Every structure is written in structure tokens, then in C-alpha cells.
């Protein structure tokens, strides 16, 4: 019975993500123009990264990280204002202690955030389903996302 319940929760969350990312009724109805970007092709397991400008070496750029969070649809599941969503909020995440599925805890430092971005199912936050897709990003883009998450205090 528990397996059926867990499976139904996962299927519900997956459907919610599909509807949230489908871009039909909730998206603007502006017709495409000659300068509109073409929609990116995606697969359920891996999304293609969006081309961006280079980040200065040695650290991330929080403004670029915010742009990446938007362009790679991270904000479809993660919030920056502390509200709940499909995934954990990023507000106040950096430096906090996170409870994980299985009972362990981890400090949300740069290493944890990088691992979670590059391998989303390695350590799943307690109370959330392991539904995050892997988005292939360059190391500088990962640093920028982490800088943005760090800025959300």
C-alpha cells in the first residue's frame, strides 16, 4: 500500500512539473516574431544549457546566476522568496543545515550546491521527490548559479 501511495505522489509531482513547464495556458499569448528565440528541444532527463556570456574566473556572478535560473527553468520548481514549491526554496539555503531523505544532514555549502546541480539525485532534501532533471552547465555557469543562491539571504 505504501508503494502505491509513494508512486501516486511521484506521478502527481511529475504531472505538476509537466504542466508548469508546458508553457500553454499560463504563458503569454504573444505571437512569435522574427526576433523571438526558437524554443529549445528538451528531453525528460537532460535539458540543454542556454548560451551565456563568460563569468569572470574565481567566482560566480549572481546576476548571471539569476538569468541562468530563469533561462534554464530552475525557477519553475525553486523559489527565491521562501515560498514552497516542487523543490526547496533557495532563500536562506546557503549555509543552512539540510535534512536529507534517509535521515542524514548536510550543510548547504558550495560543494553541496554544486553536487546538487550536477547530480540532482545524489542527495535529496527531506520532503521532496527526486524529480529534478540534470541540466548540463559549464563550471562557470554552476558557479554563477551558486553565487545567486548565496545572495538570497
Buried (B, 14 or more C-beta within 10 A) or exposed (E): EEEEEEEEEEEEBBEBBEEBEEEEEEEEEEEEEEEEEEEEEEEEEEBEBBEBEEBEEEEBBBEBBBBBBEBBBBBBBBBBEEEEBBBBBBBEBBEEEBEBBEEEEBEBEBEBBBEBBBEBEEBBBEEBBEBBBEBEBEEBBBBBBBBBBBBBE
